[in-house]
Amino acid sequence: MQNQGRERIRSPLVVGVGGSSRAGSGTDLALIMALREAEKAGAATRFFGGEFLSRLPHFDPMADERTPEQLELVEAVRACDGLVIASPSYHGNVSSLVKNAIDLLEDLATDERPYLDGRAVGCVVTGAGSQAGGVTLGALRGMVHALRGWPTPLGVALNTSTAVFGVTGGCSDPRVADQLQTLARQVVEFALGRILLEEVARPLPGLRLVE
């Protein structure tokens, strides 16, 4: 996609945050699959899964310094155009692992674009059953709203009590695959729209407005 006299529109960056402390968890695999679909839609991606989140210290808003892992996550979110956040459902709410990462985004409060402002956020929830998934998904979407983000129209709540993902990460349920594909596409399309809007609003070199 090109405009006369402009460089090619850049690819959006989509950051995935979530997972659990269990290696190869359904939450990690769902997040990975969503990011793969985002890449198919034209995005660059970064993955911060459960293993990475497990290395984050408990968020302290008064701390004078941040660890390298905390800085890496904050800088990635600061630079991104959209996110996918995935959490297991623990007793009707997001896990403390994921909530700790979300709390760290308070470090974006004083940015020119604070928190998740102007970014689409796809919300994914997993659980070994269906009862708490909707409640947790609503809680996660509420957190995104509180951070000034735009939850995608589709949020995904997955019942992982059955074998949804194989050992290689492939999805055995076409309905789940379609939902994650749609969610990822919505994140990328919103991000591309924002990028295009910013590009159109940027004056061409040497252009002067005539009064």
C-alpha positions as semicolon CSV with decimal commas, in nm:
position;residue;x (nm);y (nm);z (nm)
1;M;0,000;0,000;0,000
2;Q;0,153;0,330;-0,108
3;N;0,073;0,699;-0,122
4;Q;0,235;0,931;-0,374
5;G;0,561;1,069;-0,235
6;R;0,544;0,853;0,078
7;E;0,731;0,549;0,193
8;R;0,558;0,214;0,214
9;I;0,325;0,182;0,514
10;R;0,510;-0,003;0,789
11;S;0,395;-0,332;0,931
12;P;0,226;-0,309;1,270
13;L;0,389;-0,463;1,576
14;V;0,164;-0,689;1,783
15;V;0,285;-0,795;2,128
16;G;0,154;-1,108;2,296
17;V;0,150;-1,118;2,677
18;G;0,024;-1,410;2,880
19;G;0,046;-1,778;2,953
20;S;0,108;-1,969;3,272
21;S;0,406;-2,098;3,466
22;R;0,345;-2,447;3,324
23;A;0,554;-2,509;3,014
24;G;0,344;-2,575;2,706
25;S;0,021;-2,466;2,873
26;G;-0,295;-2,422;2,671
27;T;-0,281;-2,048;2,742
28;D;0,070;-2,018;2,596
29;L;-0,030;-2,222;2,293
30;A;-0,342;-2,014;2,233
31;L;-0,132;-1,697;2,251
32;I;0,127;-1,837;2,012
33;M;-0,143;-1,936;1,765
34;A;-0,300;-1,590;1,779
35;L;0,038;-1,430;1,711
36;R;0,096;-1,663;1,416
37;E;-0,235;-1,551;1,272
38;A;-0,133;-1,188;1,327
39;E;0,185;-1,255;1,129
40;K;-0,021;-1,403;0,846
41;A;-0,223;-1,082;0,844
42;G;0,096;-0,878;0,797
43;A;0,214;-0,795;1,149
44;A;0,548;-0,836;1,320
45;T;0,511;-0,997;1,662
46;R;0,680;-1,039;1,998
47;F;0,593;-1,310;2,249
48;F;0,609;-1,273;2,628
49;G;0,483;-1,607;2,754
50;G;0,445;-1,767;3,091
51;E;0,813;-1,853;3,130
52;F;0,909;-1,488;3,078
53;L;0,633;-1,353;3,302
54;S;0,747;-1,588;3,579
55;R;1,074;-1,394;3,595
56;L;0,903;-1,061;3,663
57;P;0,923;-0,950;4,026
58;H;0,610;-0,843;4,206
59;F;0,512;-0,500;4,075
60;D;0,609;-0,217;4,309
61;P;0,499;0,127;4,186
62;M;0,742;0,294;4,426
63;A;1,053;0,105;4,315
64;D;1,338;0,323;4,190
65;E;1,466;0,064;3,943
66;R;1,324;-0,199;3,713
67;T;1,476;-0,534;3,622
68;P;1,591;-0,596;3,263
69;E;1,283;-0,817;3,209
70;Q;1,049;-0,545;3,333
71;L;1,213;-0,286;3,108
72;E;1,199;-0,521;2,809
73;L;0,826;-0,578;2,848
74;V;0,744;-0,211;2,905
75;E;0,950;-0,099;2,605
76;A;0,788;-0,361;2,381
77;V;0,439;-0,250;2,478
78;R;0,539;0,115;2,440
79;A;0,651;0,045;2,083
80;C;0,364;-0,179;1,980
81;D;0,056;-0,104;1,772
82;G;-0,163;-0,377;1,922
83;L;-0,163;-0,656;2,177
84;V;-0,301;-0,998;2,252
85;I;-0,334;-1,076;2,623
86;A;-0,401;-1,436;2,726
87;S;-0,472;-1,556;3,079
88;P;-0,590;-1,875;3,243
89;S;-0,909;-1,836;3,441
90;Y;-0,839;-1,884;3,811
91;H;-1,154;-1,873;4,025
92;G;-1,328;-1,632;3,792
93;N;-1,042;-1,390;3,738
94;V;-0,712;-1,351;3,556
95;S;-0,405;-1,518;3,702
96;S;-0,170;-1,327;3,931
97;L;0,107;-1,393;3,678
98;V;-0,075;-1,204;3,405
99;K;-0,216;-0,939;3,638
100;N;0,137;-0,860;3,758
101;A;0,244;-0,797;3,398
102;I;-0,059;-0,577;3,338
103;D;0,012;-0,379;3,655
104;L;0,363;-0,308;3,525
105;L;0,208;-0,106;3,241
106;E;0,154;0,168;3,499
107;D;0,505;0,270;3,390
108;L;0,344;0,399;3,068
109;A;0,121;0,643;3,257
110;T;0,316;0,957;3,165
111;D;0,387;0,864;2,802
112;E;0,263;1,087;2,521
113;R;0,038;0,792;2,439
114;P;-0,034;0,668;2,793
115;Y;-0,101;0,309;2,889
116;L;-0,264;0,127;2,593
117;D;-0,416;0,436;2,437
118;G;-0,502;0,391;2,070
119;R;-0,418;0,021;2,064
120;A;-0,646;-0,272;1,988
121;V;-0,617;-0,554;2,241
122;G;-0,736;-0,907;2,178
123;C;-0,836;-1,086;2,499
124;V;-0,805;-1,464;2,534
125;V;-0,903;-1,668;2,839
126;T;-0,855;-2,040;2,896
127;G;-0,996;-2,268;3,160
128;A;-1,069;-2,632;3,238
129;G;-1,443;-2,576;3,205
130;S;-1,684;-2,318;3,071
131;Q;-1,843;-2,159;3,377
132;A;-1,575;-1,905;3,473
133;G;-1,444;-1,824;3,126
134;G;-1,697;-1,553;3,048
135;V;-1,652;-1,387;3,388
136;T;-1,274;-1,381;3,349
137;L;-1,299;-1,254;2,993
138;G;-1,517;-0,968;3,113
139;A;-1,265;-0,886;3,385
140;L;-0,977;-0,885;3,137
141;R;-1,165;-0,664;2,894
142;G;-1,241;-0,428;3,183
143;M;-0,871;-0,400;3,261
144;V;-0,800;-0,312;2,898
145;H;-1,067;-0,040;2,912
146;A;-0,912;0,096;3,233
147;L;-0,580;0,120;3,049
148;R;-0,746;0,313;2,764
149;G;-0,711;0,025;2,521
150;W;-0,968;-0,096;2,268
151;P;-1,074;-0,458;2,329
152;T;-1,146;-0,623;1,996
153;P;-1,512;-0,695;1,922
154;L;-1,436;-1,067;1,957
155;G;-1,296;-1,196;2,285
156;V;-1,213;-1,567;2,308
157;A;-1,286;-1,794;2,604
158;L;-1,153;-2,147;2,552
159;N;-1,251;-2,463;2,739
160;T;-0,925;-2,657;2,757
161;S;-1,070;-2,952;2,948
162;T;-1,064;-3,128;2,612
163;A;-0,753;-3,156;2,394
164;V;-0,772;-2,829;2,202
165;F;-0,402;-2,809;2,116
166;G;-0,161;-3,083;2,013
167;V;0,193;-3,130;2,139
168;T;0,328;-2,930;1,844
169;G;0,093;-2,640;1,912
170;G;-0,153;-2,716;1,635
171;C;-0,523;-2,666;1,704
172;S;-0,752;-2,966;1,671
173;D;-1,076;-2,767;1,693
174;P;-1,158;-2,566;1,378
175;R;-1,395;-2,340;1,574
176;V;-1,118;-2,242;1,813
177;A;-0,878;-2,186;1,524
178;D;-1,133;-1,963;1,352
179;Q;-1,190;-1,760;1,669
180;L;-0,819;-1,697;1,725
181;Q;-0,774;-1,610;1,359
182;T;-1,060;-1,358;1,373
183;L;-0,931;-1,202;1,695
184;A;-0,580;-1,163;1,552
185;R;-0,714;-1,017;1,228
186;Q;-0,916;-0,759;1,420
187;V;-0,607;-0,650;1,615
188;V;-0,401;-0,614;1,297
189;E;-0,672;-0,437;1,098
190;F;-0,725;-0,180;1,374
191;A;-0,350;-0,127;1,403
192;L;-0,314;-0,081;1,028
193;G;-0,599;0,169;1,031
194;R;-0,425;0,375;1,299
195;I;-0,095;0,362;1,113
196;L;-0,261;0,470;0,788
197;L;-0,443;0,753;0,964
198;E;-0,118;0,881;1,112
199;E;0,051;0,853;0,773
200;V;-0,222;1,046;0,594
201;A;-0,213;1,316;0,862
202;R;0,164;1,363;0,822
203;P;0,239;1,649;0,578
204;L;0,432;1,571;0,263
205;P;0,786;1,714;0,250
206;G;0,777;2,068;0,112
207;L;0,398;2,085;0,125
208;R;0,256;2,422;0,229
209;L;-0,106;2,493;0,307
210;V;-0,260;2,778;0,108
211;E;-0,474;3,010;0,313
